[in-house]
């Protein structure tokens, strides 16, 4: 099964529809689920990485998970701020989450895999060796609560475009997939900028793509919304973006600690300033500060993100009894 689409919502509509149509329900330790085997899709426009739906428009948790990876760490308290409770049950020691990718990206047995891939792509444009390994033989040497779902990320330059091929052993279609697409296509674009090429296609393969029974109703509600408007995130600025990524990660820490941020003093391009504003908006929504949310929405440079802040404002206006449980 292979799908080619322009946007994440296009992909999600097809995959969730086919999963719900499956008759067989498989029972496992993490709950019953429906499943599709050996699924692949091609996202022709990787910047169309955000769902525009009311139910799946979760830019804040997706951005938080991406920054967790970019931090080079796998600390539970980092991701728990953005995705409360979900990762707690995946930690073996209540300190780290083995299934996080941060340390494997930047310090896998002492190797910075991202730096190595960028260096290889710069010196050999036709290489097929630019592969980041995330899944490891040690992951099944003993029983852990969670291990990486992603096996490899392969970066290939063809016709001056950087393509990314992601291979996953297991993929939660409703919650995990949108976050994976966001994080990996962001990394794809960052590496494209670092190697001075354009962003190509994003290809994704999952050995097991599944939908848990507790998600059936939410998945159907998503499908009932119908297809969403096609809007892409803005392009990243030209040139190497790693300084901006590191600055964003530092500012994320400042915001999590409740400290003020002087955006004008950061020297960031408006692209990255908007992502800082999103982090500030998430913090404001946690504090139930509607005035701050409205201010941040007005300050956004790109109109793409307005709907996500508006959704937070709508939630603040709901009576507590009507608010759904917090999800990603």
C-alpha positions in Angstrom: 0.0 0.0 0.0 1.5 3.3 -1.1 -0.1 6.8 -1.0 1.1 10.0 -2.6 -0.4 13.3 -1.4 0.5 16.9 -0.9 -0.4 17.5 2.7 -0.5 15.7 6.0 -4.3 15.9 6.2 -4.5 14.2 2.8 -2.5 11.3 4.1 -4.3 11.1 7.4 -7.7 11.0 5.7 -6.7 8.0 3.6 -4.9 6.1 6.3 -7.5 6.6 9.1 -10.3 5.7 6.7 -8.6 2.4 5.7 -7.8 1.6 9.3 -11.3 2.1 10.5 -12.5 -0.1 7.6 -10.4 -3.1 8.8 -12.5 -5.8 10.4 -9.8 -7.6 12.4 -9.0 -6.2 15.9 -5.7 -7.4 17.3 -5.3 -7.7 21.1 -1.9 -6.7 22.6 -0.4 -5.6 25.9 -1.0 -1.9 25.1 -4.6 -2.4 24.1 -6.6 -3.6 21.1 -6.0 -2.1 17.7 -6.7 -2.3 14.0 -3.6 -2.5 11.8 -2.2 -2.1 8.3 1.0 -3.8 7.4 3.9 -2.5 5.2 2.3 0.9 4.6 4.2 3.7 2.8 3.3 7.2 1.8 5.0 10.1 0.0 4.4 13.7 1.2 5.1 15.8 -1.9 5.1 19.1 0.1 6.9 18.4 3.4 6.1 21.9 4.7 2.4 21.0 4.7 3.3 19.1 7.9 0.5 20.6 10.1 -3.0 19.2 10.3 -5.5 22.0 9.9 -8.3 20.0 11.6 -10.0 21.0 14.8 -9.2 17.7 16.3 -5.7 17.1 15.1 -4.2 20.6 15.0 -1.7 20.0 17.7 1.2 22.3 16.8 2.3 22.9 20.4 2.9 19.3 21.3 4.5 18.6 17.9 6.9 21.6 18.3 7.6 20.5 21.9 8.5 17.0 20.8 10.7 18.3 18.0 12.6 20.5 20.5 12.9 17.5 22.8 14.8 15.7 20.1 16.9 18.7 19.2 17.9 19.1 22.9 19.9 15.9 22.6 18.3 14.6 25.7 15.6 12.1 26.7 14.5 13.5 30.0 10.9 12.8 31.0 10.3 16.2 32.6 11.2 18.0 29.3 8.5 16.2 27.2 6.0 16.0 30.0 5.7 19.8 29.9 4.4 19.6 26.3 2.7 16.2 26.4 1.4 15.8 30.0 1.2 12.2 31.2 1.6 10.3 28.0 5.3 9.6 28.3 5.2 8.9 32.0 4.1 5.3 31.4 6.9 4.8 28.9 9.7 5.6 31.4 11.5 2.8 33.2 13.0 5.0 35.9 10.7 8.1 35.9 13.7 10.1 34.7 14.4 9.2 31.1 12.4 7.9 28.2 14.3 5.3 26.2 12.1 5.8 23.1 13.1 9.4 22.8 15.5 10.2 19.9 17.6 13.1 21.3 20.7 11.2 22.5 20.6 8.8 19.6 20.6 11.7 17.1 23.5 13.7 18.7 25.4 11.2 20.8 24.9 7.6 19.7 27.9 5.8 21.2 29.7 9.0 21.1 28.7 9.9 17.5 26.8 12.9 16.4 24.8 11.3 13.6 23.3 14.5 12.3 26.8 16.2 11.9 28.1 13.1 10.2 25.2 13.0 7.7 25.6 16.7 6.9 29.3 16.3 6.3 28.8 13.3 4.1 26.1 15.0 2.0 28.3 18.1 1.6 31.3 16.0 0.3 29.4 13.5 -1.8 26.1 14.7 -3.3 25.2 11.3 -4.7 25.8 9.3 -1.5 23.4 6.6 -0.4 25.1 6.3 3.0 23.6 9.3 4.7 21.6 7.2 7.2 20.8 7.9 10.8 20.2 4.8 12.9 17.7 5.1 15.8 16.6 1.6 16.5 19.4 -0.5 18.0 19.9 -4.3 18.7 20.2 -3.5 22.4 16.6 -2.4 22.4 15.3 -5.9 22.5 18.2 -7.5 24.5 16.0 -7.0 27.6 12.5 -5.8 28.3 11.9 -2.0 28.4 8.6 -0.1 28.7 9.3 1.6 25.4 11.8 1.6 22.6 12.2 3.7 19.5 9.6 3.2 16.9 11.8 4.7 14.1 14.5 2.4 12.7 16.3 4.8 10.2 16.3 8.2 8.6 17.9 8.2 5.1 18.8 11.5 3.5 19.3 11.5 -0.3 20.1 14.4 -2.6 18.8 14.2 -6.1 18.4 17.1 -8.6 19.5 19.5 -5.9 16.7 18.5 -3.6 17.0 16.7 -0.3 14.6 13.7 0.1 14.0 11.9 3.4 13.0 8.3 3.7 11.8 7.3 7.2 11.5 3.6 8.1 9.5 2.7 11.2 8.9 -0.7 12.8 5.7 0.5 14.4 3.5 3.7 14.1 0.5 4.9 16.0 -1.6 6.5 13.1 -3.7 8.9 15.2 -1.2 10.4 17.7 2.3 9.4 16.7 2.2 9.8 13.0 1.4 13.5 12.8 4.2 14.2 15.4 6.7 12.1 13.5 6.0 13.8 10.2 6.4 17.2 11.9 9.7 16.4 13.6 11.3 14.6 10.7 10.3 17.1 8.0 11.6 19.9 10.2 14.9 18.1 10.4 14.8 17.4 6.7 14.4 21.2 6.0 17.2 22.1 8.5 19.6 19.6 6.8 18.5 20.9 3.4 19.5 24.4 4.4 22.8 23.2 5.9 23.7 21.5 2.6 22.4 24.3 0.4 19.7 22.4 -1.5 16.0 22.6 -1.7 13.5 20.4 0.2 12.5 17.4 -1.8 9.9 14.7 -1.0 9.2 13.1 2.4 8.7 9.3 2.2 7.5 7.3 5.2 7.3 3.5 5.7 5.7 1.7 8.6 5.9 -2.1 9.2 2.8 -1.8 11.4 0.6 1.2 11.2 -2.1 0.9 13.8 -5.1 2.6 15.4 -6.0 1.7 19.0 -9.6 1.0 19.9 -9.7 4.0 22.3 -9.0 6.2 19.3 -11.7 4.9 16.9 -14.2 7.6 17.8 -11.7 10.4 17.6 -10.5 9.1 14.2 -14.0 9.0 12.9 -14.6 12.5 14.2 -11.5 13.7 12.3 -12.8 12.1 9.1 -16.2 13.7 9.6 -14.6 17.1 9.5 -13.8 16.6 5.8 -10.7 17.7 3.9 -8.9 20.7 5.2 -7.4 23.7 3.4 -4.0 23.3 1.9 -1.6 25.6 3.8 2.1 25.1 4.2 4.4 26.4 6.9 6.7 29.2 5.7 10.1 28.3 4.3 13.0 28.4 6.6 15.5 31.3 5.9 18.4 30.5 3.6 21.7 29.3 5.0 22.7 27.1 8.0 19.9 27.2 10.6 21.7 25.4 13.5 22.4 28.6 15.5 18.7 29.5 15.3 17.7 25.9 16.3 19.9 26.1 19.3 18.6 29.6 20.2 15.1 28.4 20.0 15.8 25.4 22.2 17.4 27.7 24.8 14.4 30.1 24.7 12.1 27.1 25.1 13.9 26.4 28.4 13.5 30.0 29.5 9.8 29.9 28.7 9.3 26.6 30.5 10.9 28.2 33.6 8.4 31.1 33.4 11.0 33.7 32.6 10.5 36.6 30.2 11.9 36.6 26.7 13.1 39.7 24.8 12.5 38.6 21.2 14.0 41.7 19.7 17.3 40.9 21.3 17.5 37.4 20.0 18.5 38.3 16.5 16.3 35.6 15.1 14.6 35.7 11.7 10.8 36.1 11.8 10.4 32.5 10.9 12.0 31.4 14.2 10.5 34.3 16.2 7.0 32.9 15.3 8.0 29.5 16.7 9.1 31.3 19.9 5.7 33.0 20.0 4.0 29.6 19.7 6.0 28.4 22.7 4.9 31.5 24.6 1.3 30.9 23.5 1.4 27.4 24.9 2.8 28.8 28.2 0.0 31.4 28.3 -2.7 28.8 27.6 -1.4 26.7 30.5 -1.7 29.8 32.7 -5.1 30.5 31.2 -3.9 34.0 30.1 -6.3 34.9 27.3 -5.0 38.5 27.0 -1.5 37.2 26.4 -2.8 34.7 23.8 -4.6 37.5 21.9 -1.4 39.7 22.0 0.7 36.8 20.7 -1.7 36.1 17.9 -1.6 39.7 16.8 2.2 39.7 16.8 2.5 36.5 14.6 4.4 37.3 11.4 2.9 34.4 9.5 -0.9 33.9 9.3 -0.5 30.1 9.2 -0.4 29.8 13.0 -3.4 32.0 13.9 -5.9 29.1 14.0 -3.9 27.2 16.6 -3.8 30.1 19.0 -7.5 30.7 18.3 -8.2 27.1 19.2 -6.5 27.7 22.6 -8.6 30.8 23.2 -11.8 28.8 22.4 -10.8 26.2 25.0 -10.2 28.8 27.6 -13.8 30.1 27.1 -15.3 26.7 27.6 -16.8 25.8 31.0 -14.4 23.3 32.7 -17.1 20.6 32.7 -17.2 20.7 28.9 -13.4 20.5 28.3 -12.1 17.2 26.9 -9.2 15.4 28.5 -5.9 17.0 27.4 -4.4 15.2 24.4 -1.5 15.8 22.0 
